[in-house]
Amino acid sequence: MGDAYCPDCKKATEVVFDHSAGDTVCSECGLVLEAHSIDETSEWRTFANESGDNDPVRVGGPANPLLADGGLSTVIAKPNGAHGEFLSSSLGRWQNRGSNPDRSSSSPSRPSPPWPTGAAASFPSLSVSLLQRSDMGLGLVATIKDRANEIYKKVEDHKSSRGRNQDAIFAACLYIACRQEDKPRTIKEISSVANGATKKEIGRAKEYIVKLLEAEMGQSMEMGAVHAGDYMRRFCSHLGMTNQAVKAAQEAVRKSEELDIRRTPVSIAAAVIYMITQLSEEKRPLKDISVATGMAEGTIKNSYKDLYPYASRIIPATFAKEEDLKNLCSP
């Protein structure tokens, strides 16, 4: 029941919805105001054969553009408790023998880890497990993981990656996806969850993928610029720095970009953190900063040496006064 305007009654009247016909009818004159309406509410009835299955869903998963058939192919389910009999039957043999354009997306040698939904469910177990480890170690958002899978799918379609280290290939896809989504991670961070793939292997795989996709597109591949500030909040979080120190480090690293410091963004971020921690109450040794940022202590010292003469320009006056800067270690 509800109210709607009836053109015959020329006023708002109560209407009745006929669920069997999908019609909305005026309760006073019987005029059909809307016919064959689609009921968009949830389906609460179950049509399953087993009484124990109370799931009312009558549709499959969403279409997956990363699969050749959109992920809408049919799989013959085996009867409960009849695994061996099913595989030996004609249906089971045809199920296993059936052509699958995405057969490479499942690894028969190792079981696929559980993955609830999304594009990653269709990819090799090594890539799924890598994404699961990256969730714990890198905190990647869904858009990065989907982008990594899209890149991996393009590489797989070329069939030229066979024989290469697949862990390094997918780790490189993850690295490129982070860059393209403006959430860069260092190759060392990626390698920490890459199932043994080294930084050198991931770096080579990245160059291979970039050349492959650039040849396909006929133009240079957009990777996104990397700035020292992109790493700052994450590195500061690893060190447990206070909000005041984090804000000071972020402002300092923004000002450092105006200088002609020819160092890598990661080393600049590490050097700024080293500088800020010396001026804060909770000081951090260089070794801890090296562990948190993944940079060698010598590399941090070299970047610190380049930034030291500009300390008064980059460090916010609200965080440290001019006389406080004298407490900085001499490079």
N, C-alpha and C positions, 0 to 999 in steps of 0.2 A: 504494500500500500504506500501511496505517496501522493503528492500534489503536482499537477501540471495544468497548463492552459489548454482548454478545449475550444477549438474554433467554432463548433456548433453551439455549445452552451455559452460561448463568449465570456467565459470566466474561468478562474482556476478551480478545478474540481479534483476530487480524489480519483486516482487511477488504480487499476488492478493489473498486475503483471501475470500473464498466462505463460507459465514456464514451459508447458508442453508445446505450445505454438510459437513462443518467443514474441508475443504481441503485448503491447501496452494499451489497455482499453479504458475508456472513460466510464466511471461507475454510474453516471447519471443517464447518459444517452446511448452508451454502448459503442461509440465511435472508436475505431482502432487508430490510435494516435501514432504508433510506431509498430512496424511489422518485422518479423524475423530478426529480432535483436540477438546479439551474441552475448552469452553469459560469460563474463570475464572473471567470475569469482573462482575460488579454488575448488578442485574436484575432491570431494570427501568420501566418495564410494570407492571400494576396491574391487577389481575384476580379476584378481589372481585366483589360480586354481587351488593353491594350498591355503588352508584356513589360517595358517600361522603367518602368512605374508599379508600384512595390513597396510602396505605402502600404497597410497591412492594414486601415485604418479602413473600416468598411462603413456608417457612420452619418453624418448631417449635423451641423451645428453645434447648439448648445443653443437651446432656444426663447427668443425675445426678446420679453418682454412689452411692449416699446415699439413693436412693429409690430402692425398690425391683424390679420395672420394668424399672429402669433407668430414670424415669420421662417422659416416652414416651407414656403413656396411653392416650386414647381418652376420652374426656369429651364432652357430647352433650350440645351444647349451646342453651339457651332459646331465643325465639323470643323477639324482642324489645317491651317493654311495656306489656308483657304477663307473668309476673312472676307467678301470682296465677294460671292462666290457665295451664302454663307449669308444675307446681308442681302437679296439679291434673290430668294431662294426664298420659297415660301409659308410655310414654318416660320419663317423669319427675320422676315417681315412680321408674322405673328401674334405672334411673340415681342415685337417692338417695339410693336405695337398693343395688346397685352393690357392689361386694366385692372389697375392697381396702386394700391391705396389709399394707398401711401406713396411715390407718384411724386415728391412734393415733397421727398422725402428724398435725392434725387440731383440734382446740378446738371449739366445737359448742356453748359453753357458752359465749364466748367472741369473738368479731370480730377480724380477723387477720389484723395487721397493714400492710400498703403497703410496699412491698419489691421488688425492681425492678428485680434483677436477682441473681443468685448464689444459693449455697446449702441451705442457710438459709430460702429460700422461702418455703421449704418443711417441715419445722419443726414447732412445736407448737407455738401458738401466744405468749406464755409466753417467749419462747426462742428468738423469733424474736424481741419482745419488749425489752428484756434484751440486745440483741446485739445493738439495736438502742440506748438505754440509754448508753451502754458502749462506743459507738461511740462518744457521746457527752462528757462523763466523763473520759474515759480512753484512747481514741485515738488509738484503736486497728487496726492493719493492716488486710487485707483480709486473709492472711495465718493463722493468729491466729483464726479468726472466722470460717474458714473452718475446722481447726483442732478441734476446740471445737465441731462443728457439727458432725464430724466423731466419736469423743469419745462418744457424746450423742447418736448417732445412735447405737453404740455397746452396750451401756447400755440398750437402749430401746429393742434391740433384745433379751436380756436375760429375759425380762418381770418381772424381780424380783424387779424393782424399783417402781412398782405400790404401791400406798399407802404412798409413801415417799413424802417429800416436793420437788416438781418438780422445784421450783425456786432455791432451794439449790442445787439440782442435776445439773442443767445446769450451775449455778454459779461455782460449783466445776469443771465442764468440762472446763469452761473458765479459771479458775485458772491453771488447769493442762496444757491446751493448751499454755498459756503464758509461763509457765515454760519450756515446750518442745521446744518452738520457741525461747528460750533465750531472752525473753522480759518479765521477771517476774513482776507480780503485787502482792501487799500485799493482804491478805485476807480481810483486812479492806477496801481497795480500791474496791475490787470486791463486797463486801457486800453493798457498797454505791450505787450500781446500780442493786442490786439483788432483788428488789421488796419486801423488808421487811425481807428477809432471814438473820439470824444473823450470826456472825462469827463462833459461835459454831456449828450451823447447817451446814454451808458450810464446816467447818473442818471435821465434821462427814461424810458428803457426799463425801468429797475427799478421806477419808480413805476407805469408802465403794467401791468407784469406782476403786481405786488402787487395792484393794484385789480382786475385781471381774475380772478385766482385767488381773491381774497377774495369777489368776487361769486359765483363758482362754489361755493365752500365755504359761504358764508353766515356766515362768521365771520372774525375777524382772522387774518392769516397769521403763523405763528410764525417769526421770523427769527433768534432767538438773541441774547442780550446780547453786546456787544463790550466787552472790557476791555483796558486798556493792556498788560497782561501777555501777551495773545495775540500781540502783535507783537514782543515783546522779544527772544526767542531768534533770530528771523529777522533782525531789524535788527542785533543784535550780531554775528551771523555775517557779514553784509555788511561790517562794519567790521573783522573779524578780531580781535575782542577776546578776551582770555584767559578761561579758565574761571572764574577767581576774580572777574574784573570782571563777567562775565555773571551769576554767582550773586548778586553784590552788587546789580546792576541789577534782577534779578528780585525780590529781597527789598525793595528800595527802592520799586519800582512797586506791590508788594502793600500796603505801608504807606501809599503815597500815596492808595490807594482809600479809606482811612479819613478822609481830609481832604475838605473841601468845596471842591475845585478844579474849577471849571466850565469845563473845557477838553475838547477831543475826546481820546479815548483815544490816538490816534496822536501828537498833539502832546505829551501827557503822557509817553508812552514816549520820544519824541525828547528831551524836556527832561531826563528821568532819565538817559538815556545821556550827554547832554552834561555833566551833573553828575558822573557816575561817571568819565568819561574824563579830566576835569580832575584827579581825585584818583589816577589810575593812572599807572604809569610811561610807558605809551604813550599820549600825549595825542592827541586828534583835534580838528582845527579844526572850527568850526561848519559850514563849507561841506561837509565830508565827511559830517557827520551829516545835513545837509539832503538830500544826494544819496541816502544810504542809506535814509532814511525817507520821502522824497518830500514833505517838509514845507518850506515857505518858512522862511528863516532868521529873518525877523521873527516868524513864528508860534511858532517854537521859543523865541525870546527872551521872548515874552510868557508862555508856559507856565513857562519857567525863572524868570521874575520872581515868579510865584505860588508856585512850589515852594521858592524860595531861603530864605524865613524858616523853613521846616520841615526844613531840611537835616539838622539834628542828630537829628530824629525819624525820618526815613526812611532815612538812610544807615546801614548796619550798622556797629556799633562794631568788629567784627572786620576791617572793610575800611579804615576811616579813623577816626582818633582825633579828639577834639574840637579839638585844635590844628591838625590837618590841614585841617579845614573852613575855616580862614581863607584857604587857598589858592584857594578858589572865587572866580570872577570876580563882582564886584558887578554886579547887573542894572542 
